[in-house]
Amino acid sequence: MSTPLNSSRRQWLSRVGKTSVAGLALSTLPVYARSSSAHVVVVGGGFGGATAARYLRRGDPSLKVTLIEPATTFYTCPFTNLYLAGLRRFEQQGHGFDDLRAAGIDVIHDLATAVDSQAKTLTLAKGQKLSYDKLLLSPGIDFRWNTLEGYDEAASLLAPHAWKAGDQTRLLKSQLDAMPDGGTFIMVAPENPFRCPPGPYERASMVAHYFKQNKPKSKILILDAKDSFSKQGLFQDGWKQVYGDMIEWVPFSKDGKVTRVDAAKLSVETEFGEIHKADVLNVIPPQKAGAIAEQAGVTNASGWVPIDPHTFESEQVKDIYVVGDATIASPMPKSGFSANTQAKLAAAAIINALSGKPAPQATLSNTCYSLIAPDYGISVGHLYAFADDKLAEASGGVSPKEASPAFRKQEAQYGEAWYAAISRDIWGTKG
C-alpha cells in the first residue's frame, strides 16, 4: 500500500519511530543474554557498520566488538549534493569514531582484504588477522568499471562519479566552480539497482540551484539508462517551477542510455550513436557490492548479496551478516536510512543467535529526503513487513503533489533534522 504523505504525515512518522528496529534493539533484547567470550567483527564504518557496532555493544555490553574502517574520518554521501550547491562545507560531511571507542568498541583503521569463513578469520591489509564468532559486513558499493566503454578509474579523474564522498566530491565541485556561465553539465544516470535512487536527481537539483545563483545561462542534461526514477513527478514538477527549462531529462526510451564515454573530450555516446559534449561531465557508473563481499563469497551472479531478511545473515555463508547498499533487500532502497535500520536488526539477530534465541521480529523502515531547492524538500517513506517470508511494503508513500511553500520548506527542515539525528545515533557526532 502506498499513499501520499499528507496531513497525517506526523502520525505516520510517529508509527515509524515506534515500530522501527531502533526500539527493538533497545527494548526487547533480554538483559540476561550474555556471551562474554563472543567476538563480533564489523567491517565498514558507515551508516550500516558503525550502527551495527554501536547497537551490538548497547544490546550486550559483554560482547567484544571490533570495527574495521580504513578512514579515520568517514565522509557521508548524503548531503554532499548540498556541498555541490554551496550550501554546506565539505568538512560537515565528516564523522569520527571517538564516541564509538568510548562505547567500548575497538576501532581499527585498516582495510579488510580477506575472509576465511571456514576458519572464521578476517585478514587486514597491514597483516593483522582477527578471529570472529560472527562477522558483519557493511561494505557499501564498488563500481563496475568499463561496463560503460571508456569509463574506468582513470577516466573518473576527468569525468568524476562523485558517488563515494571524498576526493571525487571535491573534484566535481571544483569543476562546477570553474565552468563558464552558459556551459553544460551532463550527468549519466545508471540503470537499477544503484546506491540512493533519488540521489542523481537531487544532485541535478542542487547543481541547478548553484547555476541559478552563479551561472544562470548554464544547462543541465541528464542522460538516463531507465525510463523512470524515484519521486519522478515531484522532481520534474519542482524543476519546472524553480528552474524553468534549465534541466533536461532524457530517458532510456528517448536514447538516454550512454554506452561510451570519452573522458578526455568530456563527451558521451548514446545507444543510437548520438554524441553529447559537456563542459562538466558527471558519470555515475553501474555498481555492485563492495569488494570484500565478493571475496567472502556472499555475492551471487548479480554482484549483490542475497540475505535472510529476518536476520540479514548471508544466504550463502553461515555466520556472516551483511547490511546496507551491498544487499539484495528489495523493496528497501539502497539508502543510509535503510542501512541504519537493517544494522539494528542484524545486531539484535546476532545477539540472539549467540545466546541461542530465535531471530527477533521487527518492522523495518526507510525515508529518503531530497532537496529541489534550499526551502523545497520532498520525501518518500515506507514501513516494511514480511509477506510470504519476504520483505514487502506495508505502508507509506510520497510527499503530496500539491503542497504549499510552507509544507515544502518543512520537508526540507525534516531532511536536515534527519541527518543531524542519524549522525548522533551512529557516530555520536554533529550532523
N, C-alpha and C positions, 0 to 999 in steps of 0.2 A: 504494500500500500504506500503510495507516495502522493503527498498533497502539498500545496503551497504553505509556507510558513507565514502566517498572518498574525492576527491579534492574539492567537493562542500560543505564540512562539515562546513566551516566558514560561508557560506551563510545560511545554514540550521540553525546553531546556532543563527545567526542574526535574522532569522524568529522567532525562539523560543522566543528570547528576546522581539521582537516587538509585538508578539501576546499573550504573556502569561498574566495571570491574575495579575501579578505584576503591569503591566502597567494599566490594567483595574481598579484595586483598587485605583490607584492614579489619573487617568486622567478622568474617565468617571463618577465618582460619583459627583453629584451636590453639590456645597458648601453650598447651602441653605437647604439641607436636614438635619434637626436638630431635635433630640429627647432628649432634655436635661434631661428629667425625666427618661429616659430609663436606665436600668441596665442590662448589659450583663455579665454573669459569664462564665468563660472559665476554664475547668478542663484539666490539663496536661501542663507542661512547656517545652515540647519537640518541635520537628520540626513543628508539627501541631498547638498545643495550643499556644505556645509563638508567633508564626507567626500571628495567628488569633487575639490575644490580641493587638499586635502592630498595625496591619492594621485596626482594629476596631477604635482605637484611632486616627490613621492617617486619616482614611476616615471620621470620625465625632468626632472631639475633644470634643464635648459636652457630648458624651456618658460617663457613668460611667462603667468602665471595671475592673473587678476583676479576677485575675488569681490565680488558686489554684494549687499548686505543692508542694509535701512533701519535696523534696530535695532542700537545699539551693544552691547546685551546681548540674547542670544537666550534666551527662556524656553521650555522644553520642555513639551509636553503630558504625555508620560509622567511619572508620579509626582505630577502635580497632584492626582489623587484622594487621595493621602496628605496633601497640604496641606489639602484639604477635611475630612479626618478629624482634623486637628490633630496629625498625626504628623511633618510637615515644615514648615519655614519656606518661604515663597514664594521668598525670596532663593536658596534652594538649587537652584531650577529654572533659575537664570540662568547663562549661559556667555558669556564674552567672546572676543575674537578676537586677542589679543596673541600667542598661541602660533602661530597661523596666519601672522601677519605675520612672526614670527621664522623661519618656514619658507620665507620668500621670496615669500609671496602678497601681492599688492596688494589690500587690503580697502577698498572704497569704501562708505560708509554713505549710500545713496541708494536710491530706488525705481526699478526698471526699468519703463518705460512703453510702449516701442515697439520692435519688431524689424523691420528691413528685411532679409528673407532674401536678396533679390537683391543688395543692396549689402553684405550681411554687416555690418550695424551694429546696435548697441543704443543706444537713447536713454534717458537718465535724467531723472528729474523736475526736477532742477536745471539741465538743459540740456546736460549733457555727452553727447557721442556717442563710443562706442567701436567700433572695428573689431575683427572677430574672424575667426579661421580656423575655429574650432569653437566652438559655443555650447552650454552645458549648462544646462538649466532644471530647477530643483527648487522649483517654486512653491507646493507644498502645495495646500491646498484653499481654495475660496471657497464661499459659500452661495447656494443658490437661493432668494433672498428671495421671499416671497409665494406660494411653492408651497403652503405652509400658509396659508390665508386669514387675514389679520390679523397674520402674523408677518413683520415687516420689521426693518431695522436699529434703528429707533426702539423697536420692541417689545422688542428684546433688552436694552434698558436697564432694563426692568421684569421681564422673564422671561428671564434670561441663558441663552445656549447654553453659555458657558464651554468651547467646543470649539477655541478658539485661546487659548493661555496669555497672561495679562496682566490687563488691567483687568476683563475678563469673569470670570476666575477669582476675583479678589478680590471682585467684586460678589456672586457666588454664595456665597462663604464668609461674607461679611458678612450676607447674608440668612439663611443657616442659623444663624449665631450669634444673630441677632435673633428667630428663630422661637420661639414659645412651646412649652413642653412639651405634647404632645398634638396638635400641628399635623400637617399632611400635606404631605409633599414629593412632588410629581408630576414625573416625568421622561417626556418624549416622546421615544421612541427611533425613529430613522429606518429606512426600508427600505434594502436593499442597493443599490449599494455606498456605503460611507462610511468615513471615517478610523477606524482602530483598532476592528475588530469586537468585541473584548471590553470596550472602554473604558466604554460606558454601564453595563455590569453590574458592573464593578469599582467604578465611581462609586457605584452604588446600595449596594454592599457597604461602602464606606468611609463613606458618609453614615450607614448603619445603625450602623457602629461608633461614630461620633460621637454619634448619638442614644442608643445603649445606654449610653454613658458619661455623657451630659449631659442628655438629654431622652427618657427611656425610654418615655414614653407615646405617642411620635410614631409615625407610619406613613409608609411609602414605597409609592407606586403607580407602576408602570412601565407606560405605555401604548405598545404596540409595534406598528409597521406591518408586522411579519413574524411568522411562526409558529415560528421557531427562531433561535438565535443561538450564537455561538462558545462552546464549553465549557459549554453549557447545563446538562447533567446535573450537572456538577461544581459550577457556581454554585448551582443550586437545592438540591442536597444540602447544600452549605455554609450557605446561607441558613437552611434549616430547622434545621440543627444548632446554629448560632451565634446566630441572631436570632429563632427561632421563627416567629411569623406577622407580624413587623414589615414584611416585604417582600411585596407582591403584584404579580405579573406578569400582565398581560392581553395575550394575543397577538392578532394580526390576526383570526383566526377567531372570537374571542370579543369582537369590537368594540373592539380595541385601537388601530385606526388613527385618529389625530387628523386632522381636516380643517379645523378652525377654531380660532384662538387669540384670546382676549380678554385681552391682557396687562394692561390697566388693572384688570380684575376678577380677574386670576390664575385664569382659567378656560379650559377647552378643551372642544371638542365633537367627539365621535367620529363615524364614518361613519354610524351609525344614530341619531344625534341625542341621545345621552346627554351630559349636561353634568357635568364634574368640576371641583370648586373646590379650589384649592391654597392653602396658606399660603406656600409657596415653589414656584415653577414654573420648571423647567429644560427648555427646548425645544431639542432637537438637530435642526436642520432638514436637509432634503436638501442634498447637496453636489455640487460639480463641481471641475474643475481650477482652480488659481489663475489670475487674470485675464490675466497676461502670456502664458500658454499659448494662450489663445484669440486674443489679439491677434497672436501669432506665427504663427497658422494651423495649429497642430499638434493641435488638438482636433477630434473628429468630432461627429456629431449627439448622441452620448451626453453630451457635455460633458467627456469624459475624453480622454486622449492615447493613441492606438494607437502601439506601438513595435515595433521588431525586437527580440525578446527576447534575441538573441545579442549585441547591442551597446547596446541601449536608444536607438538612433537613431530619430528620428521616422519613421514610415511615410509621412508626408505632406510633410515638408520636409527636404531634404538638409542635412547638417552641423549639425543641431540635435538634441541628445540630451536626453532627459527621464527623470528618475528620481523615485522616491518616490510619495507619495499621488496625484499627478496622473495617473499612468499607468494604462493597462489592461494589467496584468501578471498576471492570474489564471492559476493559483490562488494566487499570492502575495498576502497581505493588504496593506492599506494601513497599514503599521506603520513605526515608527522603525527597527527592525532590518532590515526589507526595504529601506528607503531607503538605509541604510548599505551593505548588501551589493550592491545594484544600482549604487550610485555607484562602488564599487570596480571592478565590471565595466565600467561606462561609461568610467571613467578609463583603464583598460587598453585598451579598444577605441579610444578617441581617440588614445592614444599610438601604437598600432599603425597606425591609419589614416594618421596624419601621416607615418609612416616607410614607408608603402607595404606594410605587412604585413597578413595576414589577421586577422580577429577572433579573440581568444583564446577558448579553450574553458574553460568553468567550470561548477561546480555552485553554485547559489545556495542560500541558507538563510534561515530565519526561526524565531525563537522568541518567543512572547508570554507573559510572566509576568503574573499577576494576583493581587491580594490579596483574599481574602474577609474576613480579619481580620489584625491585625499579624503573627501567627505562623501564618497559614493561607494558604499560597500554592498556586496551581495553574498549569499551563502547557500550551501546545500548541506543537509544533515540527515542522518539516519540512525536508527537503532537496528541492531541485527540480532536475530534469534535463530534457533535451529528448527529446520523443517526437513524431514527425511534424512536426518543426520548430517545436513549441510547447512552452512550459513545462508540466511535469507533476510531480505529487508523486512522489518517488522512495522516500522512507521517512520515518518519523516517527510522531507520534501525540500523545496527550494524557496527562496525569497519570492514574494509576490511580484507579478509582472508590473502591476501598477502600484506605485508607492510614492509617498511624499518625500521631498528632500530631507525632512527631519528623520524619516524612517531610514533612508539610505545612509545618512550620517550616523545614526545609531548603529547600523550594521557595521560600518567602518570602525566604530568605537568597540563593538563586540570583538572584532578581529584583533585589535590592539590589546584588549584585555585578555583574550585567549593566549596570545603569545607571551605576555607577562606572566600569566598564571602557570602555563605549562613549563616555562623556563624555571620558575621557582620549584614546581613539582619535581622536575627531572634533575636539574643541576644545582638547585638552591641558589640560583643567580637571578639578577635582574634582567628582564627581557627588553 
